[in-house]
Amino acid sequence: MKVIEPKDFEAFSSIYKGERGHRLAEYVMRFLAIDRINQVYDKSGSYTGAEFTSRLLDDLGVHYVVGNAERLKKLPEGPFITVSNHPYGGLDGIMSIDLMARIRPDYRFMVNKMISLVKTIQDNIISVIPAGNKKTALHSANIKGIRETLEHLHKGHPMGFFPSGAVSDFRLRDFRVSDRKWQSSILHVIYSVKVPVIPIRFFDKNSAFFYFLGFLSWRIRALRLPYEVFNKREKDLRIGIGNIISVEEREKYTDAEAFGAFLRKCVYEMPMPASFMPRKMLKLEGESA
């Protein structure tokens, strides 16, 4: 079982079609370390949901620790939303599902088309095509994704978002790694549904070389993402859980943009927790023993 196969490259260019094209795709996969991702995925691919993400992270050797973990025991029983920064570019989505779906198996996360290739988490994702920096009409796949999201929430289930829709980058303006502007379409969804919101912050980052590549081209930087998974082996990646934002708190904001600015502040100004609990030690309500 593989995340990406040579035939999947045909959608990117006609040069990958046919036997010769598939051989070229195999070379590209080795060059980008996609073959290593496939090898790890193959070990865990018979599982689904949080059981899959847990085994995948173990096979990758990726560990995370959670600050303010006691707040997870106060999650609403019905629908709620999580909003997070997006520093890793895929791995943070896997970690989000692993953490939240252990408590609520019905938790789903909005992801880009690439992550949607991971078939074993199909029940926990809603896929969209990330919006670029230019203002363009909504893609039909995104309209479908937003409809699915609203339906999921209206049925009483939780939902997670990276409101930026793209991996964080290094910004010279404030000389730090942060998300680009959060997408208005996502903020309008979050504002419209009137459910509690839980801010989540990933405190760690990708490598300096990853951000350097971003100055050259976002396409070149994207090629680095598989390596960024493996350079986090045996590290304790830190996640902070913010205070739950009630519907009453949301009512203080007159529009989606103002509420979005508040949510972003809740994420990026979240204090570093005094202590963290390893993922393996978390005892969460809803998780099987």
NORPEVEN-V804792 format. One record per backbone hydrogen bond with DSSP energy under -1.0 kcal/mol. NH is the residue of the N-H (numbers start at 1). CO is the residue of the C=O. E is the energy in kcal/mol with one decimal. If there is no record, write none. Layout:
nh=NH co=CO e=E
nh=NH co=CO e=E
This chain:
nh=8 co=5 e=-1.8
nh=9 co=6 e=-1.4
nh=10 co=7 e=-1.4
nh=11 co=8 e=-1.0
nh=12 co=9 e=-1.6
nh=13 co=9 e=-1.4
nh=16 co=13 e=-1.4
nh=17 co=14 e=-1.8
nh=21 co=17 e=-1.0
nh=22 co=18 e=-2.3
nh=23 co=19 e=-1.8
nh=24 co=20 e=-2.0
nh=25 co=21 e=-2.3
nh=26 co=22 e=-2.2
nh=27 co=23 e=-1.8
nh=28 co=24 e=-2.4
nh=29 co=25 e=-2.5
nh=30 co=26 e=-1.9
nh=31 co=27 e=-2.5
nh=32 co=28 e=-2.2
nh=34 co=29 e=-1.8
nh=35 co=29 e=-1.4
nh=37 co=33 e=-1.4
nh=38 co=34 e=-2.5
nh=39 co=35 e=-1.9
nh=40 co=36 e=-1.9
nh=41 co=37 e=-2.7
nh=42 co=38 e=-2.3
nh=45 co=41 e=-1.3
nh=47 co=44 e=-2.0
nh=49 co=120 e=-1.7
nh=52 co=48 e=-1.2
nh=53 co=49 e=-2.2
nh=54 co=50 e=-2.3
nh=55 co=51 e=-1.8
nh=56 co=52 e=-2.9
nh=57 co=53 e=-2.6
nh=58 co=54 e=-1.9
nh=59 co=55 e=-2.5
nh=60 co=56 e=-2.3
nh=61 co=57 e=-1.1
nh=62 co=57 e=-2.4
nh=63 co=235 e=-1.2
nh=65 co=237 e=-2.6
nh=66 co=277 e=-2.8
nh=67 co=239 e=-3.3
nh=71 co=68 e=-1.8
nh=72 co=69 e=-1.8
nh=73 co=70 e=-1.1
nh=74 co=71 e=-1.4
nh=81 co=196 e=-2.3
nh=82 co=159 e=-2.2
nh=83 co=198 e=-1.8
nh=84 co=161 e=-1.6
nh=94 co=90 e=-1.8
nh=95 co=91 e=-2.4
nh=96 co=92 e=-2.0
nh=97 co=93 e=-2.2
nh=98 co=94 e=-2.5
nh=99 co=95 e=-2.4
nh=100 co=96 e=-2.8
nh=101 co=97 e=-2.4
nh=104 co=100 e=-3.1
nh=107 co=104 e=-2.4
nh=108 co=158 e=-1.5
nh=109 co=124 e=-2.2
nh=110 co=160 e=-2.5
nh=111 co=126 e=-2.2
nh=116 co=112 e=-1.4
nh=117 co=114 e=-1.5
nh=118 co=115 e=-2.0
nh=119 co=117 e=-1.4
nh=121 co=118 e=-1.5
nh=122 co=119 e=-1.5
nh=124 co=121 e=-1.9
nh=125 co=122 e=-1.1
nh=126 co=109 e=-2.1
nh=128 co=111 e=-2.4
nh=143 co=139 e=-1.9
nh=144 co=140 e=-2.1
nh=145 co=141 e=-2.0
nh=146 co=142 e=-2.6
nh=147 co=143 e=-2.1
nh=148 co=144 e=-2.4
nh=149 co=145 e=-2.2
nh=150 co=146 e=-2.6
nh=151 co=147 e=-2.3
nh=152 co=148 e=-2.5
nh=153 co=149 e=-2.4
nh=154 co=150 e=-2.6
nh=155 co=151 e=-1.4
nh=156 co=153 e=-1.9
nh=157 co=152 e=-1.9
nh=159 co=80 e=-2.4
nh=160 co=108 e=-2.3
nh=161 co=82 e=-2.4
nh=165 co=162 e=-1.5
nh=168 co=86 e=-2.9
nh=169 co=178 e=-2.2
nh=171 co=176 e=-2.6
nh=175 co=171 e=-1.3
nh=176 co=171 e=-1.3
nh=178 co=169 e=-2.4
nh=183 co=163 e=-2.9
nh=187 co=183 e=-2.2
nh=188 co=184 e=-2.4
nh=189 co=185 e=-1.4
nh=190 co=186 e=-2.5
nh=191 co=187 e=-2.5
nh=192 co=188 e=-2.0
nh=193 co=189 e=-1.5
nh=197 co=245 e=-2.2
nh=198 co=81 e=-3.2
nh=200 co=83 e=-2.7
nh=201 co=240 e=-2.3
nh=203 co=238 e=-2.3
nh=211 co=207 e=-1.3
nh=212 co=208 e=-2.1
nh=213 co=209 e=-2.2
nh=215 co=212 e=-1.3
nh=217 co=213 e=-2.5
nh=221 co=217 e=-2.3
nh=222 co=218 e=-2.0
nh=223 co=219 e=-1.1
nh=224 co=221 e=-1.4
nh=225 co=222 e=-1.2
nh=228 co=224 e=-1.5
nh=230 co=226 e=-1.1
nh=231 co=227 e=-1.7
nh=232 co=229 e=-1.2
nh=233 co=230 e=-1.2
nh=234 co=61 e=-3.9
nh=235 co=232 e=-1.6
nh=237 co=63 e=-2.6
nh=237 co=235 e=-1.0
nh=239 co=65 e=-2.4
nh=240 co=201 e=-2.9
nh=241 co=67 e=-1.7
nh=242 co=199 e=-3.1
nh=245 co=197 e=-3.3
nh=250 co=246 e=-1.8
nh=251 co=247 e=-1.5
nh=252 co=249 e=-1.4
nh=253 co=250 e=-1.9
nh=259 co=255 e=-2.0
nh=260 co=256 e=-2.7
nh=261 co=257 e=-2.2
nh=262 co=258 e=-1.8
nh=263 co=259 e=-2.4
nh=264 co=260 e=-2.6
nh=265 co=261 e=-1.9
nh=266 co=262 e=-2.1
nh=267 co=263 e=-1.8
nh=268 co=264 e=-3.0
nh=269 co=265 e=-2.4
nh=270 co=267 e=-1.1
nh=277 co=66 e=-2.7
nh=279 co=64 e=-2.2
nh=281 co=278 e=-1.7
nh=282 co=279 e=-1.2
nh=287 co=284 e=-2.0
